[in-house]
Amino acid sequence: MDIWIRNEVGYIGGYSLEEQPDLVQIKVEKEPVDFFNWYWDGEKLAHDVKNAPQPESAPPTDIEVLQEENKELKEQVSELMDAVLFISESMGGTE
């Protein structure tokens, strides 16, 4: 398959599957869908997975936020129940 890229040394920022007069035509075995991992040295295109951009951590979903809040509330309720039990035992409420 043929792709067209800019003739700039470095990791490619994209490519075209259609002929582009201002771009360099290159034969590849498979489409470089992870194009940020492909390095053009001016003569050949090489795959380098170490260049992959690190994904940004996604903000927590509403469910994850609620799960964390629920966990914290359960811990607080447990601590309060322990305190109530301690006070009740201290006052002679249970035998």
N, C-alpha and C positions, 0 to 999 in steps of 0.2 A: 504494500500500500504506500502511497505517496502522501506526504504532508508538506506544508510550506511554513517556514519559520523565518524570523528576522535573522540576518547574518550578524549577530552580536554574540561575542564570546561570553559565556556564562549560562546560568540556568534560564531556560526558556520561560517566558511569561504567558505563552499561549501558542497556538498553531492553527492552521487552516487546512481543511480537507479539500478545498477548492483552489485551483491554480490562482496565484497572486503574482503579478509581474514584479512587484518590489520585494518579494520574499524569495528565500532559497528553497528549492525543492529537495526533499530528502526521502529516500526509501526507508521504510521501517517495517518490521515484521508484524507489529501490532500497534494499534492506536495508543499513543502515550496519554491516556486519560489522566494520569497523575503527573501532568506536565511539569510541575514544580520540581520533580525529581529527575528531570532530564537536563543534562549539561551539554551545551554545544561548544566545542573547542575550536571552531572555525573550519573543521574538516569532517568531524563525525559527531554523532549524537550518542551520549552514553547515559545509562540509567544509574542514578545514585540515590538510593532510598534514604540515606542519611540526611539529605537536604529537606526532607518532608517537613512542612511547617507544623509546629505543635498546635494541636487544637486548643482553642481557648475554653476554659472551663465554663460550662453553661450555668446560668443562674438556676437555683433550685426550683423545681416545679411547685405548684400550689400544693400538690399532694405531699411532696417531700417536706415542705414547710409545716404543713399540718401534722405530719407524722412526728417531726421533731418537737413541735409544741406539745403534742399529745404525750410523748415520752417524758418531757419535762414536767408536765402537769401530773402525770402518774407518780413521778418521783416526789413531787411536792405533797401530793395527797398521802402517800405512804409515810413521809416524814411527819405530817400533821397527825395521822392516825397513831403513829408511835408516840408522839408527844401527848395526845389525848389519853392513850392507854397508860402512859407513865404517870400523868397527873391523876388519873382515876385510881390507879394503884396506890399512889402516894396518899390519897385522901381516904383510903380504905374502902373504895368502891367495889373492889373485887376481892374475893377470898382465895 
